[in-house]
Amino acid sequence: GAGVSQSPSNKVTEKGKDVELRCDPISGHTALYWYRQSLGQGLEFLIYFQGNSAPDKSGLPSDRFSAERTGGSVSTLTIQRTQQEDSAVYLCASSRHRGNTEAFFGQGTRLTVV
Amino acid sequence: AQTVTQSQPEMSVQEAETVTLSCTYDTSENNYYLFWYKQPPSRQMILVIRQEAYKQQNATENRFSVNFQKAAKSFSLKISDSQLGDTAMYFCAFMKPPQGGSEKLVFGKGTKLTVNP
């Protein structure tokens, strides 16, 4: 596609429910990243994919968070048993290949846990 | 671990004037990349400018330029002839050389820039 696409744009969920956030990277981009932007906290790295594998998962805050990528393309970030502190904007980015430093970002999913 | 500090939470500038946003970072690496990203209200992060640490020449992109001081670990962004469309959050970011599976960006907390007419 023309750019990185994320869905949904906004999501409101009840505490304790599971949510899935989707990222569709730019076609042909092998590297994919998830970041979380919390109010007043800046952006925090969550996970990095190269193809379908995730060599760096160091930013996932707890075992309630998981992510997968299939077909070297679409990625899904899943948050189980959501908590209020999970409320944030979740941003996805992709880059052409490993070692290419220009990352293109999507518009993010704003998650609100009530 | 690398850290990035932006000491100016908010700044404002008059249209057509020049403004400089500050960024300092901490790393033990000798080779790395530095970036400035712009985030307008649409939330989409847009790359403004990029600097490779091994290059002594400061990067320039049209009205945007950087002052990279490697010894001081400083990387400021100068916006010349400010335009209303420059109003946004600006994030400074650091990346180690892509290797060994670690290719993440480390961001500062951002500076909110407002350009006034």
Contacts between the chains, C-beta under 8 A, distances in Angstrom:
chain1	res1	chain2	res2	distance
A	31	B	103	6.7
A	33	B	103	7.7
A	33	B	104	6.8
A	33	B	105	7.6
A	35	B	105	7.6
A	35	B	107	7.9
A	40	B	109	7.4
A	41	B	109	7.2
A	42	B	91	7.1
A	42	B	107	5.0
A	42	B	108	6.2
A	42	B	109	4.0
A	42	B	110	5.9
A	43	B	91	6.8
A	43	B	105	7.5
A	43	B	107	4.2
A	44	B	107	7.9
A	45	B	104	4.0
A	45	B	105	6.8
A	45	B	106	7.2
A	48	B	101	7.4
A	48	B	102	7.7
A	48	B	103	5.7
A	48	B	104	5.9
A	50	B	101	7.3
A	55	B	101	3.0
A	55	B	102	7.7
A	56	B	101	5.2
A	56	B	102	5.4
A	56	B	103	7.2
A	56	B	104	6.4
A	59	B	104	7.1
A	89	B	43	6.2
A	91	B	43	7.6
A	91	B	45	6.7
A	93	B	45	7.4
A	98	B	98	6.0
A	98	B	103	7.0
A	99	B	98	4.2
A	99	B	99	7.9
A	99	B	103	7.8
A	100	B	98	7.8
A	101	B	33	5.1
A	101	B	35	7.9
A	101	B	50	6.6
A	101	B	95	6.1
A	101	B	98	6.9
A	102	B	47	6.1
A	102	B	50	7.0
A	103	B	47	7.4
A	103	B	105	6.8
A	104	B	47	7.9
A	105	B	37	7.9
A	105	B	44	5.7
A	105	B	45	3.9
A	105	B	46	7.6
A	106	B	44	6.9
A	107	B	42	6.1
A	107	B	43	5.0
A	107	B	44	4.6
A	108	B	43	4.6
A	108	B	44	7.5
A	110	B	43	7.7
